[in-house]
Structure formats: structure tokens, C-alpha cells
Amino acid sequence: MNILPFVVAVLFILSYGIGASFQNQLFSRRNQTANLGLLRAEQKFLRQSEEEQFSTLLGTERTVKKKEKEPSQKEASKAVPLPTINPPCARLNLFPLISEGKEAHLPLYETAAKLLRTLYAKKVFREEKQFEYKLLDALLTSAKKPLEKKDSLSLETLALKDTSLQPTYYTLLKGAKKHFPSLLDYLKIERTPSQICLFHAHPTALSIFFGEKTAHKLYQELHTNRKAGIDLEAILQWANDPHLAFTDAKVWELLDFHRPKHGDASQKTLLIEDDETHISVRKNIQILIR
């Protein structure tokens, strides 16, 4: 009797069992790491949300007076850190396009299309021509009926009538770390009229209007030079970009150039990330304004 096939079969079974066991251990380790990362992110989120709520409490903060010193040249030239997300006050409101149609608000329509093109053309649309208009039209059409009896509509609850676009739309809503942001941070649908807050806008949002290079310089200027407000002419002169002079005047009306008075928003979005696993938690919190 030839025992070789039997030995080979036994070795194959043993190797398969060892491989399966190792794979199970690997999956278990990954799940454990992910769960720990999510737990740490949730704990950081809880601490951050408590700090946000605590900052709204009434009372006078007691501080020890220290002798003020003039900031050094190095400190004065230090770049202002960028926010993690673009806040609700600096998001483009699509409601006029849904209620009155794009023909009545062409500057808003073109700006929304430019936003989609700027943020997602290379990484998501794969340079497909006019895809931003196709997706925007589908979004506006699909939102019309759900918005009829509502004051606002959450983008993440919207199902596109063109089901072939739904996977791409979901990708935009989700975003991808270090590649492209979530669409939730740049668009909104609210019945209440609103402009994009220039002073709170993320540089990425500013780049839709001013270009990437000027947007980052403008953000630093706005947050280091504390002025009550700034007008468009001053920005155009400061930017020294001849292309901006040809922008439709109606586009600039989408921006609010005044220093904001809405610092105590009732709702705030927090994006917290675990330092080790880079697992993030994104949630909205209600701020109890007193």
C-alpha cells in the first residue's frame, strides 16, 4: 500500500487548519484593534462635547493676570491652524435651486457645479466631462418632492431617482480621509435664506470663489487681522488676481463679508479621530445656549 497520498492528505488538512486558525486570529486582532480605536474615539468625542457644553455656561472666568508681552516675530508669522470641517454657516444652500429652478438662480447653480467639480472631479468623477452637472441635476430633482412640507432636508437621507448615480453620491457623502472631503460639509438644503460665512469658511470652501492659492492666504489674513468686516473690493485688490474681476457679481452675493454674529450655534458638528488607529467619529451635538 502506498502511504504517500495519505501523508500528503494529512499534511494538507493540517496546513489548511493552521492557515484558517491564523486567519481567524488575524481577523480577531483586527476587530479588537478597531473596537479599541472606536472606543477611544468615542471617549474623545464625549470629552470634546462636554467641553463645548461647558464653554456655554454662564459665569465669569477667573484668570490670573500676567504681564503681557509683545509676540515675537516667529509667533506673529505662525500659520493659523485649519478647522477639521467646514461649519454649517459656511455651506452652500441649494434650496433656491430646488424651489425656483436653476434658470432663476444660474450663478448659484454654476457655483454648486463648480464646487462638485473642484472637490471631486479628479478623485471621484475620473475627469468625466459634465458629470458634475449630471449629478447636481439628479440631486435637485430628487430633493423637490421630499422638501415640499419641510424646512430643511438632510443630504444623507436623499435617494436619487437615477439609481446609477447613487453609489457615487454615497461616496461623496462619506468622503475619504486625506483624499476628498464629505459633501455634507459643503452643501445644505434649508428653507431659511443664508449666505456662506466668509470668516468661518474652510479654505477649501473659499477656493470655490477665489482659487486655491488665494483662498489659503485669505484664510490666514482673516484670522490674524481681526477686523469688523472686509469688503469685496479690498479682497480683490489684496488678492491681485485679474481673473476674479470677471466673476459674475451675483456670485459674490452668495458670500457674507461681515464679521459673524452666530458664534453660539445650537448645533455643532464634531469630527474626532483616534490617534493610533485613525478611526474617526463624526456626530452632531446640540449646544444648550443659555
Secondary structure, DSSP 4 states (H G I P E B T S, - for coil): ---HHHHHHHHHHHHHHHHHHHHHHHHHHHHHHHHHHHHHHHHHHHHHHHHHHHTTS-S----------PPPHHHHTPPPPPPSS--GGGSEE-HHHHHH-GGGGHHHHHHHHHHHHHHHTTTTSTT-TTHHHHHHHHHHHHHHTTTTT-SEE-GGG---SSGGGHHHHHHHHH-BTTTB--GGGTEEEESS---EETTT--HHHHHHHH-HHHHHHHHHHHHHS--SB--HHHHHHHHT-GGGGGS-HHHHTTEE-BPPS--S-SEEEEEEE-TTT--EEEEEEE----
